Amino acid sequence: MSPSTVRGLHIRWIKSGVFSPTVAHGLLYVADGAELLALDPQSGALQWQGTPTYYGPGPPVYDAGRVYATSYGPELYAFDARTGTLLWDSTGFAYGFTAPTIMRRSAYVDGEDGNTFAFDGVTGQELWHTLTNASTLPAAANGRVFVARYPITALNATTGKIVWTSRSTPARVACRGGWHPVRH
């Protein structure tokens, strides 16, 4: 793009009131505060919509033909990415408005009760939950799930057992090129 080509640009479509776009396999997934929407990225045409609960979904995440979203309801939901069919919803306290973290067909989310949860991404079965007092989006890499509040905690992604706890007090945690926590 250059200054001479900018004049030729135009808006194709606008969808207001949506947040947290995710693009995968030809569709644009967004949340609008009430529903999860799948849109055609070229035209903006609605392909499907799903309503998890009265409170609506958090940011959507795509993995292996499924779109996941949390909601205050309390639940984590999985929809078929092509059709919008609800595949499963969790039960318990795994709710929030952050996107779930997906690694190796498992979904990780922090609940309002101070626990970090792991769910089988295909069946929705709870695999484990561990009291971490985290309230952030988990990061995951190399068989570890990282959560932060005070301090950073690394969990074994398969068992949920605490592997280590740092002395740091970060604002958030992210993984970059491996499983090393990054302080911001």
N, C-alpha and C positions, 0 to 999 in steps of 0.2 A: 504494500500500500504506500502511496506517495501523495503529496498534496494535490497533484494533478488528478488522481483517481478518486479522491474523497468526494468530490462533487457528484460522482456517479453513484454513490451509495444511497440506499433508501431503506426505510424500515419495512420489513415484510409483514410482521404482525406483532401485537402487543398483548400480553396477558398480565393484568395487574393483580396485585394481592397474593402473589406466589413467592415462595422462597426456597432456598437450598436445591438448585437444579442438579440433577444427575443425568448424564447422557450415556446410554448403553444400547447396543444392538439396534440402532435406528429409532429409538424413542427417547423422549425427554421426560423425566420423572420429576415432579415438583409437589410440594405440599402447599395448601392454601389456607391453612388454619382450621379447616373443617374436613377436608378430604385429601387423599393422595390422588394425583392426576398423572396420566400418561398422555403426552401430547406428541403429535408429529412435529419434529423440529423444523421442517421446511414450511409448513402451512400454519402450525399452531392448532390444528384440528384435534379435538379430544378423541383419544383412542379408547380410554376407559377411565373410570373413577372408582375409588374404593374408600369407604368410610369406616375407619377402625372403631371409634367410639364417639360419644358425644363431644369430647374435647378435641378431636382431630389429631392428625399425625404430626410427629416431629420430622426432621429431615430424612428423606429416603436414601437408601443405600442399595446398590445393585450387586448381585453375585449369583453366578451360575443359573440364570433363568428365573431368579426370584428377586423381588424388591422388598426390602425390610424397612420398617418404621416403628418407632416407639410412640406411645401415647400415654396420657394420664388417664388411666382407666381401670385398673393398672395392667398394661400389657405391652408385649412386643408382637408385631404382626409380620407375616410373610405372605406376599401376593405373587401369583404367577405373573411374570413380567410382561408376557404377551397379551394375556386375556384379562388380567385384573382379578381373577378368581382368588378369593381368600383361601390360602393353603392351610394355615394354622395361626393360632394366637396363643400366647403363653398365659399362664395364670400366676398370681403371686404379686410381688412388689417390684417387678422389673419394669418400672415406668419412668418416663422422663421425656424431655424434649430435645435431647441430643441424639445424634444418629448412632445406631449400633455400629460396632466395629466387627468386621468379618475377617476371619482367618481360618483356612483349611476347613471350610464348610461348617464352622461354628460361629455363632453370633454372641458378642460380649456387650453388656450394657450395665451401667450403674443404676441402682435403684434408690428410691427416696429413703429407704430404711438403712442406708449405709453399707449395703452389700453390693458386691460386684457379682453379676450372674453370667453364666455360660449356657447357651442353648444349642442343641443340635439344629443346624440351619435347614435341614431337610424335614425333620419331624416336629420340631418345636419343643422337644422334650428337654426339660431342665437337666443339664449335665452336672452343674455344681453351683454353689454360691458361697462366697467368702466375705466375712465382715472386713471391709477396708476403710470405711468412712470416707470413701472417695465421692466426689460430686462432679467429676469431669468425664469427658469422652475418653474411654480407654484407648490406648494405642496397643498394637499387637505386632509381633515379629519374632521369628526364630523360636517358636514354641513358648513365648512369654507374653503375658498381658500386663501392661503397665498402667497404673492408675495413680492419680495424684490428688492430694489435698494437703495434708501435712503428715508425713513426707511422701516421696515417691515410693510406691510398692510394686515389686515385680512378682507376678503369680505364674505358676506353672499352668500353661494353657489347657492341659489335659485334665489335671486334678484340681486346680484352684488353690493349691497349697502355696503359701507365701514362700518365695525363693529368697528374696532379700528386701530390705527396707533401707532407704537412704537417710541421710541426715539433712538433706536439702528441703527447702520449702518453696517449690516452684509454683508459678501461676497455672501452668499446664504442662503436659508432656506430649511428645511426638516421637516417632521413630523415623530415622533417616538412614538408609543404607545399612541396615542391620538392627540390632536390638538396643542400641545405646540411647538412653534417654537424652533429650535435648532440653536444656533450660532456656527459658525466654525471660 
